């Protein structure tokens, strides 16, 4: 069942949807895969040119829709019809890709069911010549079964934002380990200001935009939900230790719960309800507006000084070509023209209407807005610490793991027992995928 994001403010959906990943499209497509037919790429609006249909979700950042319309008008080989999709983009995309009126080109995140059900085409021929200009995490996030299926169009990431002045007053250094984070949160929890905000769900329950720490709790312990060799990684001793630390933090009484908005919005931080907050790069302009240079960022702390490492997530959006596109080669040419060759449009799209990182490394390295101060630090952390989501991690797996994490961190459940239940569900999904 695709997630309904209509409860989120439009200004948030661009970034939030990029975080949650493929929740429903892949599964729906897998269930209905094998359909044939083609999209109508003709029509009268093209003035004799073929027509390409390009779908976006509704970006809340002012000017973004006008920008993509402008980019589309610059493509000479076809008339590009841009569909701006308000509301539940995932459900509409799921239906659209199964019909004769769906997109030729669309944005989303890669997931295994889209690949295994043949709904998208490989893009190795257009990405391969420039793959060295993308981070390894971008390539990992867009690849499966040895092929590259998408072209990154937006890179997003997150940080632990902190108020410099509050940490200095408390004699606290920016944390680099979980023990340091717990100690810092306790020390900063004073004068009516909570030490830390990681979401109203303590970072472990996806409903209403939560679950911010579900991947970080594993990555920071040197493991992952599914490891690179396809094994379950959330039952290791390090993963269990990481859950113990997160539960200790949640039970410390120093984290903010019940904030007006969740982790994806910086309001709890900018309204001085908490001295530190886990939030996205997209929030940096609002935080800078509120505090000037009185803030800093670090990645999510490592489990300890000897286990794991500081990490952050790779979010953002990726452009795909539908296998049902009537002219797949033309659709691929358009994606290459816009999202690989058109450097001006890519920088404009990422930095003129919001605050994101252009996926091409050469563009990010010279982008004026990423050259100095905290923004430059953000780019450094992203390049050094971002971890790609695993396209094999399906919605069923995520749901089972989130249930376990919620029971452990918020319910005081037995770590071994809860993770064992999640393991059983994930093993069933892995068996389905390998059948």
C-alpha positions as CSV (number, residue, x, y, z in Angstrom):
1,X,0.0,0.0,0.0
2,X,1.7,3.2,-1.1
3,X,2.2,5.7,1.7
4,X,-0.1,8.7,1.7
5,X,2.0,11.8,2.1
6,X,-0.9,14.3,1.9
7,X,-0.5,15.0,5.6
8,X,2.8,16.6,5.0
9,X,3.2,20.3,4.1
10,X,4.1,20.6,0.4
11,X,7.3,22.3,1.4
12,X,8.4,19.1,3.0
13,X,7.3,16.5,0.5
14,X,10.3,16.9,-1.8
15,X,12.7,15.9,0.8
16,X,10.6,13.6,2.9
17,X,9.6,11.4,0.0
18,X,13.2,11.2,-1.1
19,X,13.9,9.8,2.4
20,X,11.2,7.2,2.6
21,X,12.3,5.6,-0.6
22,X,10.2,3.1,-2.6
23,X,7.4,2.2,-0.4
24,X,4.8,1.0,-2.7
25,X,5.4,1.3,-6.4
26,X,7.7,-1.6,-6.8
27,X,5.4,-4.0,-4.9
28,X,2.4,-2.9,-6.8
29,X,4.2,-3.3,-10.1
30,X,5.5,-6.7,-9.2
31,X,2.0,-7.8,-8.4
32,X,0.8,-6.6,-11.8
33,X,3.9,-7.1,-13.8
34,X,4.0,-8.5,-17.3
35,X,1.5,-6.2,-18.9
36,X,2.3,-5.1,-22.4
37,X,1.4,-2.1,-24.5
38,X,2.9,1.3,-25.1
39,X,2.4,4.8,-24.0
40,X,1.0,7.4,-26.4
41,X,4.1,9.3,-27.4
42,X,2.4,11.0,-30.3
43,X,-0.2,13.7,-30.2
44,X,-0.9,17.1,-31.6
45,X,0.9,19.2,-29.0
46,X,4.3,18.4,-30.4
47,X,4.1,20.3,-33.7
48,X,5.2,17.2,-35.6
49,X,7.7,16.1,-33.0
50,X,7.2,13.0,-30.9
51,X,6.0,13.6,-27.4
52,X,7.6,12.5,-24.1
53,X,5.7,12.5,-20.9
54,X,7.8,13.3,-17.8
55,X,6.4,13.0,-14.3
56,X,7.5,14.7,-11.1
57,X,6.0,14.8,-7.6
58,X,4.9,18.2,-6.4
59,X,7.9,20.1,-5.2
60,X,7.0,22.6,-2.5
61,X,9.9,24.9,-3.3
62,X,8.7,27.9,-5.1
63,X,9.8,28.1,-8.7
64,X,10.7,24.5,-9.2
65,X,7.7,23.7,-11.5
66,X,8.5,26.6,-13.7
67,X,12.1,25.6,-13.8
68,X,11.4,22.0,-15.0
69,X,8.9,23.4,-17.6
70,X,11.7,25.7,-18.8
71,X,14.2,22.8,-19.1
72,X,11.7,20.7,-21.0
73,X,11.1,23.4,-23.6
74,X,14.8,23.4,-24.4
75,X,14.8,19.8,-25.6
76,X,14.7,19.9,-29.4
77,X,14.1,16.3,-30.4
78,X,10.7,16.0,-28.8
79,X,7.9,17.9,-27.1
80,X,8.1,17.2,-23.4
81,X,4.9,17.2,-21.5
82,X,5.7,17.7,-17.8
83,X,3.2,16.4,-15.3
84,X,3.4,18.0,-11.9
85,X,1.7,15.6,-9.5
86,X,0.2,16.9,-6.2
87,X,-0.8,14.5,-3.4
88,X,0.0,10.9,-3.4
89,X,2.7,10.6,-6.1
90,X,3.5,7.0,-5.3
91,X,0.0,5.7,-5.9
92,X,-0.4,7.8,-9.1
93,X,2.9,6.6,-10.4
94,X,2.1,3.0,-9.6
95,X,-1.2,3.3,-11.5
96,X,0.4,5.3,-14.3
97,X,3.1,2.8,-15.0
98,X,0.6,0.1,-15.5
99,X,-1.6,2.1,-17.9
100,X,-1.2,3.4,-21.4
101,X,-1.2,7.0,-20.0
102,X,1.8,6.8,-17.7
103,X,5.2,8.5,-18.0
104,X,8.0,7.8,-20.4
105,X,10.4,9.4,-17.9
106,X,9.8,9.8,-14.2
107,X,11.5,10.4,-10.9
108,X,11.6,8.0,-8.0
109,X,14.0,5.8,-6.0
110,X,15.3,2.5,-7.2
111,X,13.8,-0.7,-5.7
112,X,14.2,-4.3,-6.5
113,X,10.6,-4.9,-7.6
114,X,10.8,-2.3,-10.3
115,X,13.8,-4.1,-11.7
116,X,12.7,-7.7,-11.4
117,X,9.3,-6.9,-12.9
118,X,10.8,-5.2,-15.9
119,X,9.3,-1.8,-15.4
120,X,12.4,0.2,-16.0
121,X,15.3,-0.1,-18.4
122,X,19.0,-0.1,-17.7
123,X,20.8,3.2,-18.3
124,X,24.4,1.9,-18.4
125,X,25.0,3.3,-21.9
126,X,24.3,6.9,-20.8
127,X,25.7,6.8,-17.3
128,X,28.7,4.6,-17.9
129,X,30.8,7.1,-19.7
130,X,30.5,9.6,-16.7
131,X,30.1,7.2,-13.8
132,X,33.3,8.4,-12.3
133,X,31.7,11.9,-11.9
134,X,29.2,10.4,-9.4
135,X,29.9,9.3,-5.9
136,X,30.1,5.6,-5.2
137,X,27.0,6.0,-3.1
138,X,25.1,7.5,-6.0
139,X,26.1,4.6,-8.2
140,X,25.2,2.1,-5.5
141,X,21.8,3.6,-4.9
142,X,20.9,3.5,-8.6
143,X,22.3,0.0,-9.4
144,X,21.1,-3.5,-9.1
145,X,22.0,-6.9,-10.6
146,X,25.1,-5.3,-12.2
147,X,23.3,-2.6,-14.1
148,X,22.7,1.1,-13.5
149,X,18.9,1.9,-13.8
150,X,18.7,5.6,-12.8
151,X,20.4,9.0,-13.1
152,X,20.5,10.9,-9.9
153,X,18.9,14.4,-10.2
154,X,19.0,15.5,-6.6
155,X,21.3,14.5,-3.7
156,X,20.1,15.1,-0.2
157,X,21.5,14.2,3.2
158,X,21.2,14.9,6.9
159,X,23.2,16.2,9.9
160,X,23.1,16.6,13.6
161,X,22.6,20.4,13.9
162,X,23.8,21.9,17.1
163,X,23.9,25.4,18.6
164,X,27.5,26.4,19.2
165,X,26.7,28.8,22.0
166,X,24.6,26.3,23.9
167,X,27.3,23.6,23.7
168,X,30.0,26.1,24.8
169,X,27.9,27.2,27.8
170,X,27.5,23.6,28.8
171,X,31.1,22.7,28.2
172,X,30.1,20.2,25.6
173,X,31.9,19.2,22.4
174,X,30.0,18.1,19.2
175,X,29.5,14.4,19.7
176,X,31.4,11.8,17.7
177,X,30.2,8.6,19.5
178,X,26.9,7.5,21.0
179,X,28.1,7.8,24.5
180,X,29.2,11.4,23.8
181,X,25.8,12.1,22.2
182,X,23.9,10.7,25.3
183,X,26.1,12.7,27.6
184,X,25.8,15.9,25.5
185,X,22.0,15.5,25.3
186,X,21.8,15.2,29.1
187,X,24.1,18.2,29.7
188,X,22.2,20.4,27.3
189,X,18.8,19.5,28.8
190,X,18.3,22.5,30.9
191,X,16.6,25.9,31.2
192,X,13.5,24.6,29.5
193,X,15.4,23.5,26.4
194,X,15.7,19.8,25.6
195,X,19.0,18.4,24.7
196,X,18.1,16.7,21.4
197,X,15.3,16.3,18.9
198,X,15.4,13.1,16.7
199,X,11.7,13.0,15.9
200,X,8.6,12.6,17.9
201,X,9.0,8.8,17.5
202,X,12.5,8.7,18.9
203,X,13.6,8.1,15.4
204,X,12.2,4.6,14.9
205,X,8.6,4.7,13.7
206,X,8.0,5.6,10.1
207,X,4.4,6.8,10.5
208,X,4.0,10.5,9.8
209,X,7.5,11.1,8.7
210,X,9.4,9.4,11.5
211,X,11.9,6.6,11.4
212,X,14.8,8.9,10.8
213,X,17.3,6.6,12.6
214,X,16.3,3.2,11.3
215,X,19.2,3.0,8.9
216,X,21.6,5.2,10.9
217,X,21.4,2.9,14.0
218,X,22.9,0.1,11.9
219,X,25.3,2.0,9.6
220,X,26.9,3.8,12.6
221,X,27.6,0.4,14.1
222,X,29.4,-0.8,10.9
223,X,26.6,-3.0,9.6
224,X,23.4,-2.6,7.5
225,X,19.9,-4.0,7.2
226,X,21.1,-6.2,4.3
227,X,24.9,-6.4,3.9
228,X,26.7,-6.1,0.6
229,X,26.8,-9.9,0.3
230,X,23.1,-10.2,0.7
231,X,23.0,-11.3,4.4
232,X,20.8,-9.9,7.2
233,X,23.0,-7.4,9.1
234,X,20.7,-6.2,11.8
235,X,21.2,-9.1,14.2
236,X,24.9,-8.7,14.8
237,X,26.3,-8.0,18.3
238,X,27.2,-4.5,17.1
239,X,23.7,-3.8,15.9
240,X,22.2,-5.0,19.2
241,X,24.7,-2.7,21.1
242,X,23.6,0.2,18.9
243,X,20.0,-0.4,19.8
244,X,20.9,-0.5,23.5
245,X,22.5,2.9,23.1
246,X,19.6,4.4,21.2
247,X,17.2,3.1,23.8
248,X,19.4,4.6,26.5
249,X,19.2,7.9,24.7
250,X,15.4,7.6,24.4
251,X,15.0,6.8,28.1
252,X,17.4,9.6,29.2
253,X,14.7,12.1,29.5
254,X,16.7,14.6,27.5
255,X,15.2,14.2,24.1
256,X,12.3,16.3,22.8
257,X,9.0,14.5,22.2
258,X,5.7,16.0,21.2
259,X,7.2,18.8,19.0
260,X,4.8,20.6,16.7
261,X,6.6,19.2,13.6
262,X,8.8,16.2,13.1
263,X,12.5,15.7,12.4
264,X,12.3,16.8,8.7
265,X,11.3,20.3,9.8
266,X,13.8,22.5,11.6
267,X,11.2,24.4,13.7
268,X,11.9,22.5,16.9
269,X,15.5,23.7,16.6
270,X,14.9,27.2,15.3
271,X,12.2,27.8,18.0
272,X,14.9,26.8,20.6
273,X,12.9,23.8,21.9
274,X,16.1,21.6,21.6
275,X,19.8,22.4,21.5
276,X,20.5,19.7,18.9
277,X,18.4,18.2,16.1
278,X,18.8,15.6,13.4
279,X,17.5,17.2,10.2
280,X,18.2,17.5,6.5
281,X,20.5,19.6,4.4
282,X,17.3,21.3,3.0
283,X,16.8,22.9,6.4
284,X,20.1,24.7,6.5
285,X,18.9,28.0,5.0
286,X,16.2,28.4,7.6
287,X,18.6,27.5,10.4
288,X,21.1,30.0,9.1
289,X,18.4,32.6,8.9
290,X,17.5,31.9,12.6
291,X,20.9,31.6,14.1
292,X,23.5,33.2,11.7
293,X,26.8,31.5,12.3
294,X,25.7,30.1,15.8
295,X,25.3,26.6,14.6
296,X,27.3,23.7,13.4
297,X,26.8,20.2,11.9
298,X,28.3,16.7,12.4
299,X,27.2,13.4,11.0
300,X,25.4,10.9,13.2
301,X,27.9,9.6,15.8
302,X,29.6,6.2,15.6
303,X,28.6,3.5,18.0
304,X,31.9,3.9,19.8
305,X,35.5,5.1,19.2
306,X,36.4,1.6,18.1
307,X,33.2,0.3,16.5
308,X,31.5,1.8,13.5
309,X,31.9,5.3,12.1
310,X,30.0,8.6,11.8
311,X,27.4,8.4,9.0
312,X,24.6,10.1,7.2
313,X,22.1,9.1,4.6
314,X,21.9,9.5,0.9
315,X,18.5,10.8,-0.1
316,X,17.2,12.7,-3.1
317,X,15.6,11.7,-6.4
318,X,16.5,9.7,-9.5
319,X,15.3,9.8,-13.0
320,X,14.2,6.6,-14.7
321,X,13.0,5.5,-18.1
322,X,9.8,3.4,-18.3
323,X,10.2,0.1,-20.2
324,X,6.8,1.0,-21.7
325,X,8.0,4.2,-23.3
326,X,7.1,3.9,-27.0
327,X,10.5,5.2,-27.9
328,X,12.9,4.1,-25.2
329,X,16.0,5.4,-27.0
330,X,14.4,8.9,-27.3
331,X,13.4,8.9,-23.6
332,X,17.0,7.9,-22.7
333,X,18.4,10.6,-24.9
334,X,16.2,13.2,-23.0
335,X,17.4,11.9,-19.6
336,X,21.0,12.2,-20.8
337,X,20.4,15.6,-22.3
338,X,18.8,17.0,-19.1
339,X,20.3,15.2,-16.2
340,X,23.8,14.3,-17.4
341,X,24.8,16.9,-20.0
342,X,22.9,20.0,-18.9
343,X,25.1,21.2,-16.1
344,X,23.4,24.6,-15.9
345,X,19.9,23.0,-15.4
346,X,21.3,20.6,-12.8
347,X,22.9,23.3,-10.6
348,X,19.8,25.5,-11.0
349,X,17.5,22.7,-10.0
350,X,19.5,21.8,-6.9
351,X,20.5,25.2,-5.6
352,X,18.2,27.9,-6.9
353,X,14.9,26.8,-5.3
354,X,16.0,24.8,-2.3
355,X,19.2,23.6,-0.9
356,X,20.5,20.3,-2.2
357,X,23.7,18.8,-3.7
358,X,24.1,18.5,-7.5
359,X,24.8,14.8,-8.0
360,X,27.6,15.3,-10.6
361,X,30.8,15.7,-8.4
362,X,32.3,18.2,-10.7
363,X,29.2,20.4,-10.4
364,X,29.0,20.1,-6.6
365,X,32.7,20.9,-6.3
366,X,32.4,24.2,-8.1
367,X,28.9,25.2,-7.0
368,X,29.2,28.7,-5.5
369,X,26.7,28.0,-2.7
370,X,28.7,25.0,-1.5
371,X,32.1,26.7,-1.3
372,X,32.3,28.2,2.2
373,X,31.3,27.8,5.8
374,X,28.8,25.2,7.0
375,X,27.6,24.5,3.5
376,X,31.2,23.5,2.5
377,X,31.3,21.3,5.6
378,X,28.0,19.7,4.5
379,X,29.4,18.7,1.2
380,X,32.5,17.3,2.9
381,X,30.4,15.2,5.3
382,X,28.2,14.0,2.4
383,X,31.1,12.9,0.4
384,X,32.8,11.2,3.3
385,X,30.0,9.7,5.3
386,X,26.8,9.2,3.2
387,X,25.6,5.6,2.9
388,X,23.3,4.5,0.0
389,X,20.0,2.8,0.7
390,X,19.8,-0.8,-0.4
391,X,17.4,-1.3,-3.3
392,X,16.8,-4.8,-2.0
393,X,15.2,-3.5,1.2
394,X,11.5,-3.8,0.4
395,X,8.5,-2.2,2.1
396,X,7.7,-5.4,3.9
397,X,11.2,-5.7,5.2
398,X,11.2,-2.1,6.4
399,X,7.9,-2.5,8.1
400,X,9.0,-5.6,10.0
401,X,12.3,-3.9,11.0
402,X,10.5,-0.7,12.1
403,X,8.1,-2.7,14.3
404,X,11.1,-4.3,16.0
405,X,12.9,-1.0,16.4
406,X,9.8,0.6,17.8
407,X,9.2,-2.2,20.3
408,X,12.9,-2.1,21.4
409,X,13.5,1.7,21.7
410,X,10.0,2.9,22.7
411,X,8.5,-0.1,24.2
412,X,11.4,-1.6,26.1
413,X,11.1,-4.9,24.2
414,X,13.6,-7.7,24.3
415,X,16.3,-6.9,21.7
416,X,17.0,-10.5,20.7
417,X,13.3,-11.5,20.5
418,X,12.2,-8.5,18.5
419,X,15.0,-8.6,16.0
420,X,14.4,-12.4,15.6
421,X,10.8,-11.6,14.5
422,X,12.0,-9.1,12.0
423,X,14.6,-11.5,10.7
424,X,11.9,-14.1,10.0
425,X,9.9,-11.6,8.0
426,X,13.0,-10.4,6.1
427,X,14.1,-13.9,5.3
428,X,10.7,-14.6,3.8
429,X,11.1,-11.5,1.5
430,X,14.6,-12.5,0.5
431,X,13.3,-16.0,-0.4
432,X,10.6,-14.4,-2.5
433,X,13.1,-12.2,-4.3
434,X,15.4,-15.2,-5.0
435,X,12.6,-17.5,-6.3
